[in-house]
Every structure is written in structure tokens, then in C-alpha cells.
């Protein structure tokens, strides 16, 4: 029997509660693990202004560790009914269907790398872990898993797909204003819609969180590794080759997502998640 919860049993309210829960744990990991690491890893932290005070901020491996902990806690809360989303079943299939999208995206990053050279590889690796893991667990991982526990009709699948996709893109709208080039920011937000769509579709089809976390991490790492972002503090002050390549990535990603989430696959998705929830 699946444990009941007065808040999480509401599919939409539960989604946002779990999102906040994950983001809180991510911030704890940043404070307890990542911030101390700035003292031993040059370039890992960056200075930000908070209420007129300059503070050192870092988010990377510590945030990633803590959000994985939230997945474990969520799984334990609903055990034994919930089988979890950290297994490896469906992992290779998920990577395979994303491969055209990933290859073109990596190609754009490689062009930038050829032009600007390598930045701090260790810092890029550690930093990319935070969005790769935190954003997948927050916007897709727990919220979608809980949503699929509560719904009764396959027609409701489309709602969580678009909610998670557009909300993920929406929180990146600040890129338009924080980057040195608003057009580059618009490109990035459009790209985020595509990322959210394809990763959301793959997660719904596989119920495998590792595949989307690792894919997201590699995409961010491929972008952050080049010397351009090291020199600008991670801000886009101009359109790079990868931004233009992402126009092709956008087409591939949206087409892939819509194929994966075609209504003919809804019964299969419902059965997959019923199995996950022992329903």
C-alpha cells in the first residue's frame, strides 16, 4: 500500500513543495561543502553582492551530493511501494535516443573550445555537477515521480511535461538581463526550453534519473570548460559558435521530445510508472 500524504497527494502542490525541498538541500550542500572548497580550489568560488556585502559563493559537488540525498529520502519515505528512480534500467536507451541531440550540442562546444582553449577544467567539472544534478532532481526528478503516483488518467501526462519544461526555462529568464548580451540570453532561454523538453520526455519514458542528470551535467561541462567562460565569470557577453549551433540543437531536441511524448506512448508511460509505484 502506498503511503498517503496530505500535501504530496495533490499532484501540482506536491510538485512545487518537492521543488522547494530539493533547492533547500542544494543550498545546504553549497554552504557546507562547496563554500569550504573555495579555500583550497582556486577559482571555484565567485564573489557576489548580497545586501551590499560581497560574499563568496560556490555551488557544485556539494549541492549534487545533497540533492541525491533528497532522492534517497523521498524513496525511503514511500518504501516499499516506490522502487526509486536511481537504478540503471532504461539508461542506455535514454542515452541512445538523445544521442543526435547530444552530439550536435557537443560539436558546438568543441568549436568554442577550439577558439578559446581550455579554462579551469576542475572548476568546470565541479561547477557543472550542481545544475546537472540539482535542476534535474528539482524540476523533473521528484516532482514528476510524485505526480505520476497521483494521477489517474494518461491525459494528465502532458500537463507535467509542459509545466516542468516551461518552469525550468522560466527560471533562466534572468540570463537575458544578467548576461552582457541580451540576444545571447534569449538564445540561452530558448535552449533551456529544448533542454527541459527532451530531458523531461526521456525521464517520463525511462523513470531513470541518472540518465537525465548525467546528460545535463555533460552538456554544462562541455560549455563551461572553455576559456571564454573562465575569463567572463560564466557570463555571455557575445554570441558564440555554440549559440548558433544550438539553433540546430533546438530543432533536433523539440522533434525528439515530441516523438517520445506522442500520445501513442501514454499507455506505456502509465504502465512504467505504475510498476515504479507498485500499483
Rosetta blueprint (number, residue, H / E / L):
1 X L
2 X L
3 X L
4 X L
5 X L
6 X L
7 X L
8 X L
9 X L
10 X L
11 X H
12 X H
13 X H
14 X H
15 X H
16 X H
17 X H
18 X H
19 X H
20 X H
21 X H
22 X H
23 X H
24 X H
25 X H
26 X H
27 X H
28 X H
29 X H
30 X H
31 X H
32 X H
33 X H
34 X H
35 X H
36 X H
37 X H
38 X L
39 X L
40 X L
41 X L
42 X L
43 X L
44 X L
45 X L
46 X E
47 X E
48 X E
49 X E
50 X E
51 X L
52 X L
53 X E
54 X E
55 X E
56 X E
57 X E
58 X L
59 X L
60 X L
61 X H
62 X H
63 X H
64 X H
65 X H
66 X H
67 X H
68 X H
69 X H
70 X H
71 X H
72 X H
73 X H
74 X H
75 X H
76 X H
77 X H
78 X H
79 X L
80 X L
81 X L
82 X L
83 X L
84 X L
85 X L
86 X L
87 X L
88 X L
89 X L
90 X L
91 X H
92 X H
93 X H
94 X H
95 X H
96 X H
97 X H
98 X H
99 X H
100 X H
101 X H
102 X H
103 X H
104 X H
105 X H
106 X H
107 X H
108 X H
109 X H
110 X H
111 X H
112 X H
113 X H
114 X H
115 X H
116 X H
117 X L
118 X E
119 X L
120 X L
121 X H
122 X H
123 X H
124 X H
125 X H
126 X H
127 X H
128 X H
129 X H
130 X H
131 X H
132 X H
133 X H
134 X H
135 X H
136 X H
137 X H
138 X H
139 X H
140 X H
141 X H
142 X H
143 X H
144 X H
145 X H
146 X H
147 X H
148 X H
149 X H
150 X H
151 X L
152 X L
153 X L
154 X H
155 X H
156 X H
157 X H
158 X H
159 X H
160 X H
161 X H
162 X H
163 X H
164 X H
165 X H
166 X H
167 X H
168 X H
169 X H
170 X H
171 X L
172 X L
173 X L
174 X H
175 X H
176 X H
177 X H
178 X H
179 X L
180 X L
181 X L
182 X H
183 X H
184 X H
185 X H
186 X H
187 X H
188 X H
189 X H
190 X H
191 X H
192 X H
193 X H
194 X H
195 X H
196 X H
197 X H
198 X H
199 X H
200 X H
201 X H
202 X H
203 X H
204 X H
205 X H
206 X H
207 X L
208 X L
209 X H
210 X H
211 X H
212 X H
213 X H
214 X H
215 X H
216 X H
217 X H
218 X H
219 X H
220 X H
221 X H
222 X H
223 X H
224 X H
225 X L
226 X E
227 X H
228 X H
229 X H
230 X H
231 X H
232 X H
233 X L
234 X L
235 X L
236 X L
237 X L
238 X L
239 X L
240 X L
241 X H
242 X H
243 X H
244 X H
245 X H
246 X H
247 X H
248 X H
249 X H
250 X H
251 X H
252 X H
253 X H
254 X H
255 X H
256 X H
257 X H
258 X H
259 X H
260 X H
261 X L
262 X L
263 X H
264 X H
265 X H
266 X H
267 X H
268 X H
269 X H
270 X H
271 X H
272 X H
273 X H
274 X H
275 X H
276 X H
277 X L
278 X L
279 X L
